[in-house]
Amino acid sequence: MHFDPKMTKNEHLKQAKDGLDSWDDIARFAKEGYSSISEEDMTRLRWYGIYEQKPNEGHFMWRIKLPGGRLTPGQLRIIGQLAQDYARGFGDITTRQDIQLHWMTIENFPDALDRIYRQAGLYTTFACGDTPRNTTSCPLDGVLKNQIVPLGNLVQRVSDMYRDAGKELSNLPRKFKTALAACPLHCHQPQINDLASFGVVRKVGGKEQRGLGLVVGGGLSSEPYYAQGLRVFISQDQLQRIPEIYRQVALIFRDSDELRYKRKHARLKFLVAQKGWQWFRDELERRLGYALEHDESIVNPSGALHTDHMGVGEQADGLYYVGVPVARGRWTAAQMIAIADLAQRFAADDRAQIRLSQKQNALLLNIPQANVEALRRELEQIGLPAHSLPWRQALVSCTGTQFCNLAVVETKERAAQILRYLEQQVRLDTPIMVSVTGCPNSCAQYQIADIGLTGIPVIHDGRKQDGFNLLVGGCLGDKPEFGRELLPKIPAELVPKVIVALVRGYLAHRVVDTDGEAEPFRDFVARCQLEELRQMATIAEWTPPPVRARG
């Protein structure tokens, strides 16, 4: 890469020393203490998932990378024990199927890294920083009854490929997010990734063909873009090409020096938006050395829903999975260890597996039908009931001001309060995704939620306090839409009542067809005028500010 002194501060930092070269520094910093870590080295530690947490007084968040959210009982048990030993007894499941631990100190990391890398066989390389982040997937990849094509170990292979590439991919313009699945519900959310594959079923000459499509250039944050389809078809017998395709897309991103001058515009989505999907496909094929099969009909994944397979379901092999909603993605060390034990105890033979989802939930796989009810009873005993109400299945939350340097409002405890109120006040018959996000960066994906909350300070009752803007109607699929702002600057304490009023309006006015099938929330808000929805969401305790003029 040609280095230009006019590039951003972060580019200077990476040019001076690669983030991967901070590995040996971790042990030195552990001996010399927190005060020995320079600002530049604090940034480089992110290449191993180590991120200084708020307040910046000696503690760290540590992100453990879990491709496709996959864990063995032994691996989850080790993470639970680390949470117990060093992280004040809890951990968070992220919307990218990782686990994050908080309250770590630099002195903890030599032992913690050894336990994750050597004992658990996991890694945190490229968990943060300007690198390929965790590769996400359907949590039921490989066992789902109606999976469009079998992927084998492709998700792990793609993740390991990024790691093994080392310095070839350790200095990207910014983070690079990928997803890979063939779930017919597209629960891996391909359209908000830099690069993603999704399952495709097509008819050619009257014969059914199954394979994958590709999209590039998606991402949320303060300037959201849906990924653009490359209009290609990768057939089932060509799936082994996937790791090299993913590598070459990462290299196109790496080599785009024009992205390195403005940090806020250094994501792949801006390159694709500027140059177009056709340019990108041509460049990808040039680097691959062969043409992909073009199909103009393969643009977006169709029928994407806000779901991650909660409940109990039969797998392709006749065994069962049990979905476990984890309220706002936070579970205790004791619960992690207990889930590991239950998975091992109730699974068939030695086939115990745990999967984490992008809705911050967990699933236990390979359970014989005869063991399902006993497992459900045990889950209830540890405070993680599998039969939780739909609200709990699809409410997600970012870290918020408790630990995040970018957040402007508290989210985790607020999300717990919202969840309790919703479960008490409104009984749903279908999940409605609620996102509680602490800033515009959208770690909890508020723009694609049915009901998205993004934090903003407000003045209420004469004092400054936490508040939220409320958006509705975000959705994925063949006609994706970002959420529309419905109400600005709602005082945080009144948000649960506003949501209840809105959802009661939906339940009262939604269309139910002759088969008893109810109109989904996303379709309901799409056909309603915003003013109608505002009236439904009105509560006596608060008068919303005037609607902001557009344009």
Residue pairs with C-beta under 8 A, 6 or more apart in sequence:
1 171
1 254
1 255
1 257
2 257
3 11
3 15
4 257
4 260
4 261
5 12
6 261
7 257
7 260
7 261
8 260
8 261
8 262
8 263
8 266
9 263
10 43
10 130
10 263
11 260
13 40
13 43
13 44
14 130
14 171
16 40
17 40
17 44
18 44
18 47
18 167
18 170
18 171
19 43
19 44
19 46
19 47
19 129
19 130
19 131
19 170
19 171
20 47
20 125
20 166
20 167
20 170
21 44
22 41
22 44
22 45
22 47
22 48
23 48
25 41
25 44
25 45
26 45
26 48
26 50
26 106
26 109
26 110
26 113
27 110
28 36
29 36
29 37
29 41
29 106
30 106
30 107
30 108
30 109
30 110
33 106
33 107
34 58
34 105
34 106
37 45
37 106
42 52
43 129
44 129
45 51
45 52
45 60
46 127
46 128
46 129
47 125
47 126
47 128
47 129
47 131
47 170
48 113
48 124
48 125
48 127
48 128
49 62
49 63
49 64
49 65
49 124
49 125
49 127
49 128
50 60
50 61
50 62
50 104
50 109
50 124
50 128
51 60
51 61
51 62
51 63
51 128
52 59
52 60
52 61
52 405
53 59
53 60
53 61
53 102
53 103
53 403
53 404
53 405
54 401
54 402
54 403
54 404
54 405
54 407
56 405
58 105
58 106
59 102
59 103
59 104
59 105
60 104
60 105
60 106
61 100
61 101
61 102
61 104
61 399
61 403
62 87
62 100
62 101
62 102
62 104
62 109
62 112
62 124
63 94
63 98
63 99
63 100
63 124
63 127
63 128
64 79
64 98
64 99
64 100
64 101
64 116
64 122
64 124
64 127
65 98
65 122
65 123
65 124
65 125
65 126
65 127
65 133
65 134
65 159
66 97
66 98
66 99
66 122
66 134
66 356
67 134
67 135
67 137
67 155
67 156
67 158
67 159
67 160
68 97
68 135
68 136
68 137
68 138
68 139
68 141
68 155
68 156
68 180
68 355
69 97
69 136
69 137
69 139
69 355
69 356
69 357
69 358
70 155
70 156
70 353
70 354
70 355
71 79
71 353
71 354
71 355
71 356
72 352
72 353
72 354
73 340
73 341
73 343
73 344
73 352
73 354
74 120
74 340
75 120
75 121
75 122
76 336
76 337
76 339
76 340
76 343
76 354
77 336
77 337
77 340
77 341
78 115
78 116
78 119
78 120
79 91
79 99
79 101
79 116
79 120
79 336
80 91
80 333
80 334
80 335
80 336
80 337
80 340
81 115
81 333
81 337
82 101
82 112
82 115
82 116
83 89
83 90
83 91
83 101
83 332
83 333
83 336
84 333
84 334
84 337
85 108
86 101
86 103
86 104
86 105
86 108
86 112
87 101
87 102
87 103
87 104
87 333
88 102
88 103
89 332
89 333
89 334
90 102
90 330
90 331
90 332
90 333
91 99
91 100
91 101
91 102
91 330
91 331
91 333
91 336
92 99
92 100
92 102
92 329
92 330
92 360
92 399
92 412
93 99
93 326
93 329
93 330
93 331
93 356
93 357
93 360
93 361
93 362
94 100
94 329
94 360
94 443
95 329
95 358
95 359
95 360
95 396
95 398
95 443
95 444
95 445
96 133
96 134
96 136
96 177
96 358
97 134
97 136
97 137
97 139
97 356
97 357
97 358
98 127
98 134
98 356
99 356
100 399
102 403
104 112
113 124
116 122
116 123
116 124
117 123
123 163
125 163
126 132
126 133
126 162
126 163
126 169
126 170
127 133
127 134
128 175
129 175
130 171
130 172
130 173
130 174
130 175
131 162
131 169
131 170
131 172
131 175
131 176
132 162
132 169
132 172
132 176
132 178
132 250
133 175
133 176
133 177
133 178
134 159
134 177
135 155
135 158
135 159
135 162
135 178
135 179
135 180
136 177
136 178
136 179
136 180
136 181
136 188
136 189
136 193
136 358
137 151
137 155
137 179
137 180
137 181
137 188
138 144
138 147
138 181
138 182
138 183
138 185
138 187
138 188
138 309
139 187
139 308
139 309
139 355
139 356
139 357
139 363
140 147
140 183
140 309
140 315
140 321
140 355
140 363
140 365
141 147
141 151
141 155
141 181
141 182
141 183
142 150
142 151
142 152
143 315
143 316
143 317
143 319
143 321
143 365
143 366
144 183
144 309
144 315
144 316
145 313
145 314
145 315
145 316
146 184
147 182
147 183
147 184
147 199
147 316
148 182
148 183
148 184
148 199
148 200
148 201
148 210
149 182
149 199
149 210
149 211
149 212
149 236
149 239
150 182
150 236
151 180
151 181
151 182
151 239
152 239
154 180
154 239
154 242
154 243
155 180
155 181
157 242
157 243
158 178
158 180
158 242
158 243
158 246
161 243
161 246
161 247
162 169
162 246
162 247
162 250
165 247
165 250
168 251
168 254
169 247
169 250
169 251
169 254
171 254
172 250
172 253
172 254
173 253
173 254
173 256
173 259
173 260
173 266
173 267
174 259
174 263
174 266
174 267
175 267
176 194
176 195
176 250
176 253
176 268
177 193
177 194
177 195
177 219
178 193
178 194
178 195
178 196
178 246
179 188
179 189
179 190
179 193
179 195
179 196
179 197
180 188
180 196
180 197
180 242
180 246
181 187
181 188
181 190
181 197
181 198
181 199
182 197
182 198
182 199
182 212
183 199
184 199
184 303
185 303
185 304
185 305
185 307
185 309
186 198
186 199
186 301
186 303
186 304
186 305
186 476
186 477
187 304
187 305
187 307
187 308
187 309
187 357
187 358
188 196
188 198
188 358
189 196
189 304
189 358
189 445
189 448
189 476
190 196
190 197
190 198
190 215
190 218
190 227
190 301
191 215
191 218
191 226
191 227
191 300
191 301
191 304
191 476
191 480
192 218
192 219
192 220
192 224
192 226
192 227
192 445
192 448
192 476
193 215
193 218
193 219
193 227
194 216
194 217
194 218
194 219
194 227
194 249
194 253
194 267
194 268
194 269
195 214
195 215
195 216
195 227
195 246
195 249
195 250
195 268
196 214
196 215
196 218
196 227
197 212
197 213
197 214
197 234
197 242
198 212
198 213
198 215
198 301
199 210
199 211
199 212
199 213
199 301
200 210
200 211
200 212
200 213
200 233
200 298
201 208
201 209
201 210
202 208
202 209
202 211
202 233
202 295
202 297
202 298
203 209
209 233
209 235
210 235
210 236
211 233
211 234
211 235
211 236
211 238
211 239
212 233
212 234
212 239
212 242
213 229
213 230
213 232
213 233
213 234
213 295
213 298
213 301
214 229
214 230
214 232
214 234
214 245
215 227
215 228
215 229
215 230
215 300
215 301
216 227
216 228
216 230
216 249
216 268
216 272
216 277
216 280
217 225
217 227
217 228
217 268
217 269
217 271
217 272
217 273
217 277
217 280
218 225
218 226
218 227
218 228
218 269
219 225
219 267
219 268
219 269
220 441
220 442
220 445
220 447
220 448
221 267
221 440
221 441
221 442
222 440
222 441
222 442
223 264
223 269
224 442
224 447
224 482
225 269
225 270
225 272
225 273
226 480
226 482
227 269
227 272
228 272
228 276
228 277
228 280
229 277
229 298
229 299
229 300
230 277
230 280
230 281
230 284
230 292
231 277
231 281
231 294
231 295
231 296
231 297
231 298
231 299
232 281
232 292
232 293
232 294
232 295
232 298
233 292
233 293
233 294
233 295
233 298
234 241
234 242
234 245
234 292
234 293
235 293
244 288
245 284
245 288
248 284
248 287
248 288
249 284
251 287
252 280
252 283
252 284
252 287
253 259
253 268
253 271
256 268
256 271
258 271
259 265
259 266
259 267
259 268
259 270
259 271
260 266
271 280
272 280
281 292
284 292
285 291
285 292
299 478
300 477
300 478
300 479
300 480
301 476
301 477
301 478
302 477
302 478
303 477
303 478
304 475
304 476
304 477
304 480
305 477
305 520
306 359
306 394
306 431
306 432
306 433
306 449
306 450
306 475
306 522
307 359
307 393
307 394
307 431
308 323
308 357
308 358
308 359
308 361
308 393
308 394
309 321
309 323
309 357
309 363
310 323
310 324
310 325
310 359
310 361
310 388
310 393
310 431
311 323
311 386
312 320
312 321
312 322
312 323
312 372
312 376
312 386
313 320
313 321
313 323
314 320
314 369
315 321
315 365
315 366
319 348
319 351
319 365
319 366
319 367
319 368
319 369
320 367
320 368
320 369
320 372
321 363
321 364
321 365
321 366
321 367
322 363
322 364
322 367
322 372
322 375
322 376
322 379
322 386
323 361
323 362
323 363
323 386
323 393
324 339
324 361
324 362
324 363
324 364
324 379
324 384
324 386
325 361
325 384
325 385
325 386
325 388
325 392
325 393
326 360
326 361
326 362
326 384
327 388
327 392
327 395
327 415
327 416
327 419
328 360
328 395
328 396
328 397
328 412
328 415
328 416
328 419
328 436
329 360
329 361
329 396
329 397
330 412
331 339
331 362
331 384
334 382
335 382
335 383
335 384
338 382
339 354
339 362
339 364
339 382
339 384
340 354
342 364
342 375
342 378
342 379
342 382
343 352
343 353
343 354
343 364
343 365
344 352
346 352
346 364
346 367
346 368
346 371
346 374
346 375
346 378
347 353
347 364
347 365
347 366
347 367
347 371
348 366
348 367
348 368
351 365
351 366
352 364
352 365
352 366
353 364
353 365
353 366
354 362
354 363
354 364
354 365
355 362
355 363
355 365
356 362
356 363
357 363
359 393
359 394
359 396
359 433
360 396
360 397
361 393
362 384
364 375
367 375
375 386
376 385
376 386
376 387
379 385
379 386
380 386
389 423
389 427
389 428
390 428
390 429
390 430
390 431
390 432
391 419
391 422
391 423
391 426
391 428
391 431
391 432
391 434
392 419
392 423
393 431
394 431
394 432
394 433
394 434
394 450
395 415
395 418
395 419
395 422
395 433
395 434
395 435
395 436
396 433
396 434
396 435
396 436
396 444
396 445
396 449
397 411
397 412
397 414
397 415
397 435
397 436
397 437
397 444
398 404
398 407
398 411
398 436
398 437
398 438
398 439
398 443
398 444
399 407
399 411
399 412
399 438
399 443
400 407
400 409
400 410
400 411
400 412
400 414
400 436
400 438
400 455
401 407
401 408
401 409
401 410
401 411
401 438
402 410
402 411
402 412
402 413
404 438
404 439
406 438
406 439
406 441
407 438
407 439
407 455
408 438
408 439
408 455
408 456
408 457
409 438
409 439
409 455
409 456
409 457
409 466
409 467
409 468
409 492
410 438
410 466
410 492
411 436
411 437
411 438
411 444
411 455
414 436
414 466
414 492
414 495
415 436
417 496
418 434
418 436
418 495
418 496
418 499
421 496
421 497
421 500
422 434
422 496
422 499
422 500
422 503
425 496
425 500
426 500
426 503
426 504
426 507
428 503
429 518
430 518
430 520
430 521
432 450
432 451
432 503
432 521
433 448
433 449
433 450
433 451
433 474
434 449
434 450
434 451
434 452
434 453
434 499
435 444
435 445
435 446
435 448
435 449
435 451
435 452
435 453
436 444
436 453
436 468
437 443
437 444
437 445
437 446
437 452
437 453
437 454
437 455
438 444
438 454
438 455
439 454
439 455
440 454
442 454
445 452
446 452
446 453
446 454
446 471
446 474
446 483
447 471
447 474
447 482
447 483
448 474
448 475
448 476
448 480
448 482
448 483
449 471
449 474
449 483
450 472
450 473
450 474
450 475
450 521
450 522
450 525
451 470
451 471
451 472
451 499
451 502
452 470
452 471
452 472
452 474
452 483
453 468
453 469
453 470
453 471
453 495
454 468
454 469
454 471
455 466
455 467
455 468
456 467
456 468
456 469
456 488
456 489
457 464
457 465
457 466
457 467
458 464
458 465
458 466
458 467
458 489
458 490
458 491
458 492
459 465
460 467
460 491
460 542
461 491
465 491
465 492
465 493
466 491
466 492
467 489
467 490
467 491
467 492
468 489
468 490
468 492
468 495
469 485
469 487
469 488
469 489
469 490
470 485
470 486
470 487
470 488
470 490
470 495
470 498
470 499
470 537
471 482
471 483
471 484
471 485
471 486
472 483
472 484
472 486
472 502
472 525
472 533
473 481
473 483
473 484
473 522
473 525
473 526
474 481
474 482
474 483
474 522
475 481
475 522
481 526
484 525
484 530
486 502
486 530
486 533
486 534
486 537
487 498
487 534
487 537
487 544
488 544
488 545
488 548
489 544
489 545
490 498
490 542
490 544
491 542
494 539
494 541
494 542
497 539
497 541
498 537
498 539
498 542
499 537
501 536
501 537
501 538
501 539
502 533
502 536
502 537
503 521
504 536
505 533
505 535
505 536
505 537
506 521
506 524
506 525
506 536
509 524
509 536
510 518
510 519
510 521
510 524
511 518
511 519
511 524
512 518
512 519
525 533
534 544
538 544
